[in-house]
Amino acid sequence: MCEQDGLNESQKKLLRALIESAKKRKTITYGDLAEKSGFAAVGIGKQLEKVGEYLERKGHSAILNSIAVNRNSDIPANGFGRFFCGYKSLSDREKESLVLLLQECAFKYEGWNDVIKELN
């Protein structure tokens, strides 16, 4: 783990892949994130949590995690509730509505280049 910023190299790859997708206004599946970062798809949620915590510590929002989705449902898994209280108890339709709003915010966020600079 890098003491300076709290992310190891694979977590940085994960964050870069998320930002790259956000800039293209696209969601990205957990499987694709795993492939791009070198993590196993099964444990990608824990890594996304660490990335979200990093973003919050650096003054950014964890909304970026909203674009990481399950390939079958096209919405984030219940672990996403770590950053948005009550997410887990929402119906699938309510989750979809919330996630679409958050994803749009992630797509429009103008600070992603600053995050990339902070990683280097």
N, C-alpha and C positions, 0 to 999 in steps of 0.2 A: 504494500500500500504506500502510495506517495504521501508523505507527511504534509507537503505543501498544500495540497488541495483535497485530499481525502479520497481520491479515486485511483484505482490501479489502472494499468494500461488497457485491460479488457473492458473495464467500465467506461473509460474514455472513448473507446471504439463504439461502445453501445450508445453513449451520449451523442457522439458525432453522427451515427447512423440515424438516430431520432431527429436530430437537427436537420440533416440532409433531407429526410422525408418531409419534415415540416415546411422547409423552404420550397419543396415541390408541391406542397399542399396535398400530400398523400399520407394515408395511414400506412403502418407497417406491421406485419404479423409477428407474433412472438418467435416463430420459426425463422423468419428472415433476420430478425434481430440477433437471434442466437448464432446464426451462420456468420453474420457480419462481425460479431464481437468475439466469437470463440467460446461462448458459454453454451452449456447444454440447455436445450429448450425447456426442459423440465424445471430448471432452477432460475429461469430468466426473471420471474416475478421478484425474487429477492434482490436481484441486481438492479431492476428498475426502481425498487424502493430506495436503494442506496443512491442511485442517480437523482431521484426526486428529492431526497434529503439534501444532497449536495446543492442542487439548484436553489432550494429554500435557504440554505445557509449563505449562499452567495447573493441573496436578494432577488432571485428570479422565482418564478412560479413553477410548481410541479405540473402545470397543465400540459406540458410536453408529453407526459406519460399517457395522456388521453389518446394519443395517436397510435400507441402500441396496443394491438387488438388480437383477439382470438380469431383465427381464420374462418371458423364456422359461424360465429355470432357477429363478427365485425365490431365488437365492443370490447373494452377492457374487462379482464376477469375481476372477481370480487376483491382481490388484493389492492385494486385501485382505490378502494375505500379508505385505505391508509391516509390518503390525502384529501378525501372528500367524504366527511362524515355522513352516514346514512346511505351511501351508495349501495352497500350490500343488501339493504332491505328494499330497494326500489324494484319495481317490476321491470321486465326487460324493455318494455315500451318507454318507461320513465328513464331508464338508463340510457337508451338510445337518444332521447331528447336532450338529456344533460350532456352526454358525450359529444353530440354534434355541436353544441354551443362551445364547449371547452376546446374541441378540436379547431373550430374556427378561430378562437382566440390564439391557440398555439400557432396556427398557420399565419396569422397576422402579426404576431409578436415581432418587434423590430430589434430585440436584444440578442438574438441567437448568434450573430457574428461576434458580439462581445463575449459570449460564453465560450465560443471556439478560441478566441484570443486568450482567455483565462486558462484554457487547457494547455496551451503551448508554453 
